[in-house]
Amino acid sequence: MQAVTNEPLPGPDLHTALKSGVYLCQLINTIAPGSVSSVNLSPMPFPQRENLTHFLNACIQLGMRQQNLFVVQDLYEGDNLVAVINTIYQLALLSRSIPSFNGPYMAAGDAFETSGALKAGRAQLSGGSSAAKAVPRPPSMPPPADLVAKHAHQNMINASAMEHAEATKRKSAKSSHSPAAAPAAAPSPPASQPKKIVVWFF
């Protein structure tokens, strides 16, 4: 970027150097003159945010996709400097397709490594709280031995219960197909015996 603007970065780190939007407006006006018609040099927050908005709108006019743009909050508050670097990288690539711009071109990747301020910005990102840190996924642990034994015992109980239910079902089905047993004959009444007549003589 310093080679394109022919101006040193106005700050010791990426956030400080670009926060006001002035340097970014100078950069895009060098690549495509007149992209930002008015650059506000005020140190107040609103004009600086307005400069950043003008820069982003100019990037869109040059053909940059919306998903490659940072938002004002990313740079002004330093919330997402990775997104800022990505936008500058995309502008470096886009500048090669602009017929009116004859360089010097920002080398893809090299521009960020050769600039001391951008190096400091990257170092800040790698150790800062705003940078996303990958959390390693813990390796999967085998189940405890007692849990395995418990599951095996439960499986045996389930299998035994299923076998018992199946046997009962087969026995019930077999009984339903056999002929019904004849009812037991009622016992015959005892044979009546002749009555005895007793005659008394006086």
C-alpha positions as CSV (number, residue, x, y, z in Angstrom):
1,M,0.0,0.0,0.0
2,Q,2.9,2.4,0.7
3,A,4.3,1.8,-2.7
4,V,0.9,2.6,-4.3
5,T,0.2,5.8,-2.3
6,N,3.8,6.7,-2.0
7,E,3.0,7.6,1.6
8,P,4.1,5.8,4.8
9,L,1.4,4.3,6.9
10,P,0.3,6.9,9.5
11,G,0.5,4.7,12.6
12,P,2.5,2.0,14.4
13,D,-0.2,-0.7,13.7
14,L,-2.9,-1.6,11.3
15,H,-5.8,-0.3,13.4
16,T,-4.2,3.1,14.1
17,A,-3.0,3.6,10.6
18,L,-6.3,2.9,8.9
19,K,-8.9,3.8,11.5
20,S,-9.6,7.4,10.2
21,G,-10.3,6.1,6.7
22,V,-8.0,8.8,5.2
23,Y,-5.3,6.4,4.1
24,L,-7.7,4.0,2.5
25,C,-9.4,6.8,0.6
26,Q,-6.0,7.9,-0.7
27,L,-5.2,4.3,-1.7
28,I,-8.4,3.8,-3.7
29,N,-8.1,7.3,-5.3
30,T,-4.6,6.3,-6.5
31,I,-5.9,3.1,-8.0
32,A,-9.1,4.7,-9.5
33,P,-8.9,8.5,-9.4
34,G,-12.1,10.3,-8.2
35,S,-13.5,7.2,-6.4
36,V,-13.9,9.2,-3.2
37,S,-14.6,12.8,-4.1
38,S,-14.2,14.2,-0.6
39,V,-11.9,13.0,2.2
40,N,-12.5,14.5,5.7
41,L,-9.4,15.1,7.8
42,S,-11.3,15.7,11.0
43,P,-10.2,13.7,14.0
44,M,-13.8,13.3,15.2
45,P,-15.5,9.9,15.1
46,F,-18.4,10.7,12.7
47,P,-16.2,12.1,9.8
48,Q,-13.8,9.2,10.2
49,R,-16.6,6.7,10.0
50,E,-17.9,8.6,6.9
51,N,-14.5,8.2,5.2
52,L,-14.6,4.5,5.8
53,T,-18.1,4.3,4.3
54,H,-16.9,6.3,1.2
55,F,-14.1,3.8,0.8
56,L,-16.4,0.8,1.0
57,N,-18.8,2.3,-1.5
58,A,-15.9,3.0,-3.9
59,C,-14.9,-0.7,-3.6
60,I,-18.4,-1.7,-4.6
61,Q,-18.3,0.7,-7.6
62,L,-15.1,-1.0,-8.8
63,G,-16.8,-4.4,-8.7
64,M,-15.9,-5.8,-5.3
65,R,-18.4,-8.3,-3.9
66,Q,-20.3,-7.4,-0.7
67,Q,-19.1,-10.5,1.1
68,N,-15.5,-9.3,0.6
69,L,-16.0,-6.0,2.4
70,F,-15.5,-5.3,6.1
71,V,-18.0,-3.1,7.9
72,V,-17.1,0.2,9.5
73,Q,-17.3,-1.2,13.0
74,D,-14.7,-3.9,12.1
75,L,-12.0,-1.3,11.5
76,Y,-13.1,1.7,13.6
77,E,-13.5,-0.3,16.8
78,G,-10.9,-2.9,15.8
79,D,-13.5,-5.7,16.1
80,N,-12.4,-7.7,13.1
81,L,-9.1,-6.7,11.5
82,V,-9.0,-9.9,9.6
83,A,-12.0,-8.7,7.6
84,V,-10.1,-5.5,6.9
85,I,-7.0,-7.3,5.7
86,N,-9.2,-9.4,3.4
87,T,-10.8,-6.3,1.8
88,I,-7.3,-4.8,1.2
89,Y,-6.3,-8.2,-0.4
90,Q,-9.3,-8.2,-2.6
91,L,-8.6,-4.6,-3.7
92,A,-5.0,-5.6,-4.6
93,L,-6.4,-8.3,-6.9
94,L,-9.1,-6.0,-8.3
95,S,-6.6,-3.2,-9.1
96,R,-5.0,-5.5,-11.8
97,S,-8.3,-5.4,-13.8
98,I,-8.6,-1.6,-13.8
99,P,-7.3,-0.3,-17.2
100,S,-6.5,3.2,-16.0
101,F,-4.2,1.9,-13.2
102,N,-0.7,1.0,-14.3
103,G,0.7,0.1,-10.9
104,P,2.7,-0.3,-8.8
105,Y,0.6,-3.4,-7.9
106,M,0.2,-4.8,-4.5
107,A,1.5,-8.4,-4.7
108,A,-1.1,-10.8,-3.3
109,G,0.2,-11.6,0.1
110,D,3.6,-9.9,-0.2
111,A,2.2,-6.4,0.6
112,F,1.0,-7.6,4.0
113,E,4.4,-9.2,4.8
114,T,6.7,-6.4,3.8
115,S,4.8,-3.7,5.7
116,G,5.9,-3.3,9.3
117,A,2.6,-1.8,10.4
118,L,0.6,-4.6,8.8
119,K,3.0,-7.2,10.4
120,A,2.2,-5.6,13.8
121,G,-1.5,-5.7,13.0
122,R,-1.2,-9.4,12.2
123,A,0.7,-10.0,15.4
124,Q,-2.0,-8.2,17.3
125,L,-4.7,-10.4,15.6
126,S,-2.9,-13.6,16.5
127,G,-2.7,-12.7,20.2
128,G,-5.7,-10.5,20.6
129,S,-9.0,-11.4,22.2
130,S,-11.0,-10.6,19.0
131,A,-9.2,-13.3,17.0
132,A,-11.1,-16.5,16.7
133,K,-9.2,-19.3,18.4
134,A,-9.8,-22.9,17.3
135,V,-10.7,-25.2,20.2
136,P,-9.4,-28.7,19.6
137,R,-12.1,-31.4,19.8
138,P,-11.3,-33.9,22.5
139,P,-10.7,-37.4,21.3
140,S,-13.5,-39.9,21.7
141,M,-13.1,-42.0,24.8
142,P,-14.1,-45.7,25.0
143,P,-17.0,-46.5,27.4
144,P,-16.1,-47.7,30.9
145,A,-15.8,-51.4,31.5
146,D,-18.6,-51.4,34.0
147,L,-20.9,-49.7,31.6
148,V,-20.1,-52.3,28.9
149,A,-20.8,-55.2,31.4
150,K,-24.1,-53.5,32.4
151,H,-25.2,-53.3,28.8
152,A,-24.2,-56.9,28.1
153,H,-26.2,-58.1,31.1
154,Q,-29.2,-56.1,30.1
155,N,-29.0,-57.6,26.6
156,M,-29.0,-61.1,28.0
157,I,-32.1,-60.3,30.1
158,N,-33.9,-58.9,27.1
159,A,-33.0,-62.0,25.0
160,S,-34.2,-64.3,27.7
161,A,-37.5,-62.4,28.0
162,M,-38.0,-62.6,24.3
163,E,-37.4,-66.4,24.2
164,H,-39.8,-66.9,27.0
165,A,-42.5,-64.8,25.3
166,E,-42.0,-66.7,22.1
167,A,-42.3,-70.1,23.8
168,T,-45.5,-69.0,25.5
169,K,-46.9,-67.9,22.2
170,R,-46.1,-71.2,20.5
171,K,-47.7,-73.2,23.4
172,S,-50.8,-71.0,23.3
173,A,-51.1,-71.5,19.5
174,K,-50.7,-75.3,19.9
175,S,-53.4,-75.5,22.5
176,S,-55.9,-73.6,20.4
177,H,-55.6,-76.2,17.5
178,S,-56.2,-79.4,19.7
179,P,-59.8,-80.8,20.0
180,A,-61.6,-79.7,23.1
181,A,-61.7,-82.4,25.8
182,A,-65.1,-83.9,26.5
183,P,-66.7,-82.8,29.8
184,A,-66.5,-85.3,32.6
185,A,-69.6,-87.5,33.0
186,A,-71.7,-86.6,36.0
187,P,-71.7,-89.4,38.6
188,S,-74.8,-91.6,38.4
189,P,-77.2,-91.4,41.4
190,P,-77.1,-94.4,43.8
191,A,-79.6,-97.2,43.1
192,S,-82.7,-96.9,45.2
193,Q,-83.1,-99.7,47.8
194,P,-86.4,-101.3,48.8
195,K,-88.0,-100.0,52.0
196,K,-88.2,-102.4,54.9
197,I,-91.6,-102.6,56.7
198,V,-91.5,-103.6,60.3
199,V,-94.7,-105.1,61.9
200,W,-95.1,-105.3,65.7
201,F,-97.5,-107.8,67.4
202,F,-98.9,-107.1,70.8
